[in-house]
Amino acid sequence: MKQTCEARSERVKFVYNAQFPAPTAVVLDYLLHNLHFTSRNGRQQGMDAMMAFYRPMAEEFQGELSVSEIQEMARHCVERLTKQIDDLCDRYRIANPATKADTQTVSDFGQLERVLEQGFRRVAESFQAGVPVSQAMAAPNFEQGVDMDGSELGDLEQVLG
């Protein structure tokens, strides 16, 4: 699995050659020849992006940190990755998938609210129709079984499904 430090060099050399028109070559060329920062800065930004994703897994593989230390590192990396996602979404004016997930949760909650409201309305209508409370609130006799056609759940199946 992992090698001991004695079996490895004290230094890691990472060389990567990419040839155009490969996407990797385009990215590396951008990082090395961008007008907005030096090639050294570009290499560092590329390394930072790679570290933001792989560092917790590498540290876990290394086996020298506790689970809680790796979890904290992973939280920090997720924050960095989230910032990178936010920057891309802002720059290219595209929907942020993280925001979409939050919106979906709110939408699901709203749908659940509607289902519950519909259920409460049915109970209220039963009371208004003069159905005795003992009948409306009686628990079904499970020994005899319960006939269901699926409509009892209303839209709840869609919300939970």
MARTI-728092 format. One line per field, with one value per atom (N, C-alpha, C): atom name; x negated, z, y negated; residue in three letters. Coordinates in nm, 3 decimals. Last residue first. Layout:
atomo (CA ...);
c1 (X ...);
c3 (Z ...);
c2 (Y ...);
residuo (ALA ...);
//
This chain:
atomo (N CA C N CA C N CA C N CA C N CA C N CA C N CA C N CA C N CA C N CA C N CA C N CA C N CA C N CA C N CA C N CA C N CA C N CA C N CA C N CA C N CA C N CA C N CA C N CA C N CA C N CA C N CA C N CA C N CA C N CA C N CA C N CA C N CA C N CA C N CA C N CA C N CA C N CA C N CA C N CA C N CA C N CA C N CA C N CA C N CA C N CA C N CA C N CA C N CA C N CA C N CA C N CA C N CA C N CA C N CA C N CA C N CA C N CA C N CA C N CA C N CA C N CA C N CA C N CA C N CA C N CA C N CA C N CA C N CA C N CA C N CA C N CA C N CA C N CA C N CA C N CA C N CA C N CA C N CA C N CA C N CA C N CA C N CA C N CA C N CA C N CA C N CA C N CA C N CA C N CA C N CA C N CA C N CA C N CA C N CA C N CA C N CA C N CA C N CA C N CA C N CA C N CA C N CA C N CA C N CA C N CA C N CA C N CA C N CA C N CA C N CA C N CA C N CA C N CA C N CA C N CA C N CA C N CA C N CA C N CA C N CA C N CA C N CA C N CA C N CA C N CA C N CA C N CA C N CA C N CA C N CA C N CA C N CA C N CA C N CA C N CA C N CA C N CA C N CA C N CA C N CA C N CA C N CA C N CA C N CA C N CA C N CA C N CA C N CA C N CA C N CA C N CA C N CA C N CA C N CA C N CA C N CA C N CA C N CA C N CA C N CA C);
c1 (4.053 3.995 3.876 4.167 4.074 4.001 4.323 4.232 4.126 4.475 4.384 4.281 4.624 4.534 4.432 4.780 4.671 4.573 5.006 4.878 4.759 5.189 5.192 5.059 5.217 5.097 5.098 5.449 5.443 5.323 5.436 5.474 5.465 5.385 5.273 5.308 5.584 5.570 5.458 5.611 5.559 5.549 5.752 5.756 5.710 5.594 5.642 5.639 5.658 5.597 5.659 5.735 5.823 5.763 5.533 5.551 5.640 5.554 5.453 5.466 5.795 5.775 5.679 5.698 5.744 5.713 5.817 5.703 5.756 6.031 6.012 5.894 6.098 5.968 5.939 6.351 6.249 6.109 6.491 6.474 6.359 6.474 6.427 6.406 6.596 6.453 6.399 6.835 6.796 6.643 6.887 6.832 6.787 6.978 7.048 7.000 6.844 6.950 7.022 6.646 6.757 6.873 6.474 6.537 6.658 6.402 6.468 6.540 6.271 6.396 6.474 6.045 6.139 6.273 5.923 5.966 6.070 5.868 5.957 6.010 5.688 5.815 5.915 5.473 5.546 5.682 5.400 5.444 5.523 5.324 5.435 5.489 5.105 5.222 5.344 4.935 4.986 5.109 4.893 4.950 5.010 4.773 4.901 4.970 4.536 4.632 4.770 4.414 4.455 4.557 4.362 4.452 4.502 4.180 4.307 4.408 3.974 4.039 4.174 3.903 3.955 4.029 3.807 3.920 3.985 3.589 3.697 3.823 3.441 3.482 3.598 3.396 3.473 3.523 3.233 3.364 3.452 3.007 3.077 3.219 2.941 2.975 3.051 2.880 2.992 3.036 2.651 2.769 2.892 2.487 2.508 2.632 2.481 2.548 2.572 2.555 2.469 2.540 2.589 2.653 2.555 2.359 2.432 2.488 2.172 2.317 2.397 1.905 1.970 2.122 1.845 1.773 1.848 2.016 2.027 1.964 1.920 2.061 2.081 1.652 1.684 1.827 1.693 1.621 1.652 1.824 1.891 1.826 1.614 1.740 1.815 1.429 1.393 1.518 1.576 1.539 1.503 1.583 1.709 1.682 1.314 1.376 1.507 1.288 1.207 1.269 1.469 1.488 1.411 1.345 1.478 1.507 1.116 1.104 1.238 1.230 1.156 1.145 1.327 1.419 1.355 1.085 1.184 1.284 0.974 0.906 1.004 1.158 1.142 1.075 1.109 1.242 1.234 0.846 0.875 1.011 0.887 0.799 0.825 1.053 1.106 1.019 0.876 0.997 1.051 0.532 0.652 0.771 0.256 0.349 0.469 0.110 0.047 0.139 0.181 0.208 0.150 0.177 0.051 0.062 0.449 0.361 0.228 0.524 0.581 0.493 0.384 0.349 0.405 0.518 0.375 0.333 0.774 0.755 0.608 0.726 0.777 0.756 0.613 0.535 0.595 0.767 0.699 0.633 0.887 0.964 0.894 0.694 0.826 0.910 0.480 0.474 0.612 0.562 0.546 0.547 0.555 0.681 0.674 0.284 0.387 0.519 0.168 0.141 0.245 0.261 0.295 0.277 0.139 0.285 0.332 -0.131 -0.079 0.074 -0.146 -0.175 -0.117 -0.089 0.000 -0.020 -0.310 -0.179 -0.079 -0.497 -0.512 -0.378 -0.409 -0.402 -0.418 -0.205 -0.331 -0.315 0.113 0.023 -0.101 0.245 0.287 0.200 0.174 0.131 0.158 0.048 0.159 0.106 -0.120 -0.136 -0.021 -0.062 -0.200 -0.216 0.214 0.152 0.011 0.243 0.310 0.242 0.101 0.054 0.115 0.267 0.129 0.072 0.500 0.502 0.361 0.407 0.469 0.466 0.324 0.225 0.279 0.570 0.467 0.362 0.703 0.748 0.644 0.489 0.545 0.587 0.385 0.493 0.556 0.082 0.203 0.258 -0.031 -0.044 0.089 -0.209 -0.082 -0.099 -0.387 -0.394 -0.259 -0.483 -0.372 -0.387 -0.640 -0.657 -0.543 -0.729 -0.607 -0.626 -0.912 -0.921 -0.799 -0.955 -0.870 -0.881 -1.209 -1.151 -1.068 -1.323 -1.268 -1.197 -1.232 -1.314 -1.247 -1.151 -1.123 -1.223 -1.215 -1.214 -1.191 -1.182 -1.316 -1.322 -0.906 -0.987 -1.128 -0.737 -0.794 -0.880 -0.445 -0.587 -0.634 -0.127 -0.212 -0.357 -0.084 0.000 -0.088);
c3 (-0.306 -0.406 -0.470 -0.154 -0.088 -0.186 -0.346 -0.262 -0.202 -0.457 -0.542 -0.459 -0.234 -0.301 -0.388 -0.179 -0.088 -0.152 -0.315 -0.381 -0.295 -0.168 -0.248 -0.320 -0.021 0.001 -0.075 -0.114 0.026 0.054 -0.363 -0.354 -0.211 -0.347 -0.376 -0.359 -0.257 -0.403 -0.443 -0.001 -0.045 -0.196 0.268 0.123 0.085 0.523 0.481 0.329 0.764 0.644 0.609 0.998 0.885 0.755 1.157 1.150 1.032 1.159 1.071 1.061 1.159 1.215 1.121 1.193 1.114 1.185 1.451 1.388 1.307 1.422 1.457 1.381 1.358 1.419 1.452 1.251 1.174 1.227 1.457 1.326 1.248 1.665 1.689 1.557 1.556 1.582 1.599 1.297 1.439 1.455 1.042 1.072 1.217 0.960 1.070 1.097 0.786 0.730 0.838 0.941 0.902 0.847 0.954 1.076 1.043 0.685 0.750 0.875 0.653 0.579 0.639 0.811 0.850 0.780 0.658 0.795 0.839 0.425 0.418 0.556 0.528 0.472 0.464 0.591 0.699 0.651 0.327 0.424 0.538 0.223 0.160 0.256 0.387 0.391 0.333 0.301 0.439 0.452 0.037 0.062 0.203 0.079 0.008 0.034 0.209 0.277 0.212 0.000 0.119 0.199 -0.166 -0.214 -0.095 -0.008 -0.046 -0.091 -0.005 0.120 0.092 -0.275 -0.217 -0.087 -0.288 -0.370 -0.313 -0.118 -0.084 -0.161 -0.270 -0.135 -0.091 -0.501 -0.511 -0.373 -0.399 -0.451 -0.460 -0.341 -0.233 -0.275 -0.603 -0.505 -0.388 -0.712 -0.768 -0.669 -0.575 -0.551 -0.600 -0.693 -0.548 -0.512 -0.963 -0.925 -0.775 -1.083 -0.987 -0.941 -1.423 -1.297 -1.210 -1.557 -1.563 -1.425 -1.627 -1.612 -1.635 -1.617 -1.740 -1.735 -1.363 -1.483 -1.611 -1.188 -1.203 -1.334 -1.222 -1.250 -1.271 -1.139 -1.276 -1.314 -0.868 -0.962 -1.107 -0.765 -0.766 -0.867 -0.793 -0.867 -0.877 -0.614 -0.755 -0.841 -0.377 -0.425 -0.574 -0.363 -0.378 -0.429 -0.318 -0.442 -0.468 -0.062 -0.174 -0.308 0.082 0.076 -0.042 0.050 -0.009 -0.019 0.204 0.060 -0.011 0.460 0.404 0.252 0.481 0.488 0.425 0.471 0.363 0.362 0.714 0.589 0.471 0.883 0.885 0.757 0.816 0.794 0.792 0.904 0.760 0.728 1.177 1.107 0.956 1.229 1.250 1.180 1.175 1.095 1.108 1.190 1.246 1.153 0.968 1.035 1.088 0.833 0.949 1.025 0.588 0.715 0.839 0.315 0.388 0.527 0.260 0.208 0.284 0.375 0.426 0.384 0.210 0.352 0.417 -0.030 -0.021 0.125 0.035 -0.001 0.010 0.084 0.191 0.160 -0.179 -0.055 0.055 -0.417 -0.382 -0.244 -0.439 -0.453 -0.390 -0.384 -0.325 -0.337 -0.546 -0.402 -0.338 -0.792 -0.777 -0.629 -0.731 -0.776 -0.758 -0.668 -0.567 -0.604 -0.918 -0.806 -0.696 -1.059 -1.103 -0.991 -0.910 -0.917 -0.963 -0.960 -0.824 -0.824 -1.232 -1.183 -1.042 -1.220 -1.292 -1.248 -1.085 -1.023 -1.089 -1.284 -1.150 -1.077 -1.489 -1.507 -1.373 -1.354 -1.402 -1.418 -1.481 -1.375 -1.435 -1.704 -1.574 -1.458 -1.934 -1.920 -1.781 -1.920 -1.900 -1.877 -1.958 -2.045 -2.032 -1.782 -1.798 -1.874 -1.798 -1.668 -1.681 -2.075 -2.012 -1.879 -2.097 -2.170 -2.110 -1.946 -1.902 -1.970 -2.107 -1.968 -1.921 -2.347 -2.347 -2.206 -2.261 -2.315 -2.314 -2.189 -2.086 -2.133 -2.437 -2.336 -2.227 -2.724 -2.603 -2.502 -2.976 -2.920 -2.795 -2.796 -2.853 -2.959 -2.545 -2.683 -2.730 -2.242 -2.312 -2.449 -1.979 -2.115 -2.181 -1.656 -1.741 -1.877 -1.362 -1.496 -1.580 -1.044 -1.122 -1.256 -0.791 -0.915 -1.000 -0.452 -0.557 -0.679 -0.221 -0.311 -0.417 -0.089 -0.007 -0.092 -0.231 -0.230 -0.142 -0.030 -0.132 -0.122 0.180 0.050 -0.064 0.398 0.365 0.225 0.414 0.365 0.327 0.289 0.397 0.337 0.083 0.104 0.222 0.114 0.114 0.140 0.000 0.000 0.000);
c2 (-0.971 -0.881 -0.931 -1.169 -1.077 -0.988 -1.299 -1.376 -1.284 -1.092 -1.169 -1.245 -1.010 -0.915 -0.988 -1.232 -1.200 -1.103 -1.295 -1.325 -1.287 -1.034 -1.157 -1.175 -0.809 -0.888 -1.019 -0.697 -0.739 -0.829 -0.594 -0.735 -0.787 -0.324 -0.414 -0.560 -0.167 -0.177 -0.272 0.073 -0.056 -0.054 0.230 0.217 0.078 0.398 0.267 0.265 0.659 0.603 0.469 0.761 0.787 0.736 0.667 0.811 0.848 0.396 0.455 0.606 0.184 0.316 0.390 -0.159 -0.045 0.086 -0.371 -0.303 -0.186 -0.646 -0.505 -0.447 -0.901 -0.882 -0.736 -0.880 -0.950 -0.921 -0.747 -0.683 -0.746 -0.930 -0.794 -0.721 -1.153 -1.158 -1.017 -1.092 -1.091 -1.085 -1.319 -1.187 -1.188 -1.563 -1.496 -1.354 -1.714 -1.630 -1.550 -1.821 -1.908 -1.827 -1.600 -1.651 -1.737 -1.585 -1.471 -1.516 -1.827 -1.804 -1.687 -1.779 -1.884 -1.864 -1.578 -1.547 -1.650 -1.725 -1.608 -1.572 -1.912 -1.959 -1.843 -1.748 -1.815 -1.865 -1.677 -1.575 -1.636 -1.924 -1.852 -1.746 -1.976 -2.066 -1.997 -1.772 -1.772 -1.860 -1.859 -1.727 -1.721 -2.110 -2.101 -1.967 -2.031 -2.118 -2.108 -1.892 -1.819 -1.900 -2.109 -2.004 -1.922 -2.248 -2.311 -2.209 -2.061 -2.097 -2.161 -2.063 -1.940 -1.969 -2.329 -2.289 -2.162 -2.311 -2.403 -2.365 -2.128 -2.093 -2.181 -2.279 -2.155 -2.114 -2.479 -2.516 -2.393 -2.326 -2.394 -2.431 -2.250 -2.147 -2.208 -2.501 -2.424 -2.317 -2.561 -2.642 -2.570 -2.369 -2.367 -2.446 -2.445 -2.320 -2.309 -2.757 -2.689 -2.561 -2.838 -2.802 -2.725 -3.085 -2.957 -2.927 -3.291 -3.314 -3.186 -3.269 -3.225 -3.230 -3.379 -3.424 -3.390 -3.237 -3.382 -3.429 -2.975 -3.006 -3.156 -3.005 -2.962 -2.999 -3.083 -3.171 -3.134 -2.854 -2.985 -3.079 -2.669 -2.650 -2.782 -2.781 -2.766 -2.748 -2.756 -2.890 -2.883 -2.479 -2.553 -2.694 -2.426 -2.380 -2.454 -2.541 -2.591 -2.551 -2.381 -2.527 -2.586 -2.134 -2.155 -2.304 -2.182 -2.159 -2.180 -2.199 -2.313 -2.300 -1.937 -2.052 -2.176 -1.795 -1.777 -1.893 -1.875 -1.909 -1.900 -1.753 -1.899 -1.947 -1.484 -1.543 -1.695 -1.458 -1.445 -1.504 -1.487 -1.581 -1.576 -1.267 -1.402 -1.508 -1.056 -1.072 -1.214 -1.168 -1.107 -1.131 -1.096 -1.187 -1.110 -0.904 -0.967 -1.062 -0.783 -0.716 -0.779 -0.819 -0.831 -0.768 -0.807 -0.702 -0.701 -1.051 -0.925 -0.808 -1.223 -1.217 -1.089 -1.176 -1.148 -1.135 -1.266 -1.125 -1.085 -1.541 -1.453 -1.305 -1.624 -1.622 -1.533 -1.641 -1.516 -1.512 -1.902 -1.778 -1.658 -2.087 -2.106 -1.979 -2.010 -1.983 -1.993 -2.115 -1.971 -1.932 -2.388 -2.326 -2.175 -2.420 -2.447 -2.380 -2.364 -2.275 -2.294 -2.587 -2.452 -2.351 -2.789 -2.782 -2.644 -2.731 -2.723 -2.713 -2.780 -2.646 -2.627 -3.056 -2.964 -2.820 -3.153 -3.167 -3.071 -3.093 -3.035 -3.038 -3.253 -3.107 -3.036 -3.523 -3.465 -3.314 -3.645 -3.603 -3.538 -3.736 -3.789 -3.743 -3.609 -3.747 -3.804 -3.277 -3.368 -3.510 -3.059 -3.177 -3.277 -2.849 -2.893 -3.025 -2.811 -2.835 -2.891 -2.765 -2.878 -2.913 -2.525 -2.643 -2.770 -2.358 -2.384 -2.508 -2.365 -2.414 -2.447 -2.254 -2.386 -2.446 -2.003 -2.096 -2.238 -1.892 -1.909 -2.009 -1.873 -1.971 -1.995 -1.846 -1.784 -1.892 -1.912 -1.993 -1.934 -1.955 -2.016 -1.922 -1.735 -1.783 -1.840 -1.737 -1.729 -1.792 -1.601 -1.653 -1.633 -1.655 -1.614 -1.680 -1.564 -1.618 -1.566 -1.590 -1.569 -1.639 -1.450 -1.525 -1.488 -1.477 -1.421 -1.510 -1.392 -1.490 -1.418 -1.192 -1.299 -1.404 -0.875 -0.995 -1.099 -0.587 -0.689 -0.803 -0.432 -0.367 -0.466 -0.601 -0.555 -0.496 -0.637 -0.749 -0.703 -0.343 -0.423 -0.532 -0.334 -0.309 -0.392 -0.178 -0.297 -0.257 0.118 0.000 -0.125);
residuo (GLY GLY GLY LEU LEU LEU VAL VAL VAL GLN GLN GLN GLU GLU GLU LEU LEU LEU ASP ASP ASP GLY GLY GLY LEU LEU LEU GLU GLU GLU SER SER SER GLY GLY GLY ASP ASP ASP MET MET MET ASP ASP ASP VAL VAL VAL GLY GLY GLY GLN GLN GLN GLU GLU GLU PHE PHE PHE ASN ASN ASN PRO PRO PRO ALA ALA ALA ALA ALA ALA MET MET MET ALA ALA ALA GLN GLN GLN SER SER SER VAL VAL VAL PRO PRO PRO VAL VAL VAL GLY GLY GLY ALA ALA ALA GLN GLN GLN PHE PHE PHE SER SER SER GLU GLU GLU ALA ALA ALA VAL VAL VAL ARG ARG ARG ARG ARG ARG PHE PHE PHE GLY GLY GLY GLN GLN GLN GLU GLU GLU LEU LEU LEU VAL VAL VAL ARG ARG ARG GLU GLU GLU LEU LEU LEU GLN GLN GLN GLY GLY GLY PHE PHE PHE ASP ASP ASP SER SER SER VAL VAL VAL THR THR THR GLN GLN GLN THR THR THR ASP ASP ASP ALA ALA ALA LYS LYS LYS THR THR THR ALA ALA ALA PRO PRO PRO ASN ASN ASN ALA ALA ALA ILE ILE ILE ARG ARG ARG TYR TYR TYR ARG ARG ARG ASP ASP ASP CYS CYS CYS LEU LEU LEU ASP ASP ASP ASP ASP ASP ILE ILE ILE GLN GLN GLN LYS LYS LYS THR THR THR LEU LEU LEU ARG ARG ARG GLU GLU GLU VAL VAL VAL CYS CYS CYS HIS HIS HIS ARG ARG ARG ALA ALA ALA MET MET MET GLU GLU GLU GLN GLN GLN ILE ILE ILE GLU GLU GLU SER SER SER VAL VAL VAL SER SER SER LEU LEU LEU GLU GLU GLU GLY GLY GLY GLN GLN GLN PHE PHE PHE GLU GLU GLU GLU GLU GLU ALA ALA ALA MET MET MET PRO PRO PRO ARG ARG ARG TYR TYR TYR PHE PHE PHE ALA ALA ALA MET MET MET MET MET MET ALA ALA ALA ASP ASP ASP MET MET MET GLY GLY GLY GLN GLN GLN GLN GLN GLN ARG ARG ARG GLY GLY GLY ASN ASN ASN ARG ARG ARG SER SER SER THR THR THR PHE PHE PHE HIS HIS HIS LEU LEU LEU ASN ASN ASN HIS HIS HIS LEU LEU LEU LEU LEU LEU TYR TYR TYR ASP ASP ASP LEU LEU LEU VAL VAL VAL VAL VAL VAL ALA ALA ALA THR THR THR PRO PRO PRO ALA ALA ALA PRO PRO PRO PHE PHE PHE GLN GLN GLN ALA ALA ALA ASN ASN ASN TYR TYR TYR VAL VAL VAL PHE PHE PHE LYS LYS LYS VAL VAL VAL ARG ARG ARG GLU GLU GLU SER SER SER ARG ARG ARG ALA ALA ALA GLU GLU GLU CYS CYS CYS THR THR THR GLN GLN GLN LYS LYS LYS MET MET MET);
//
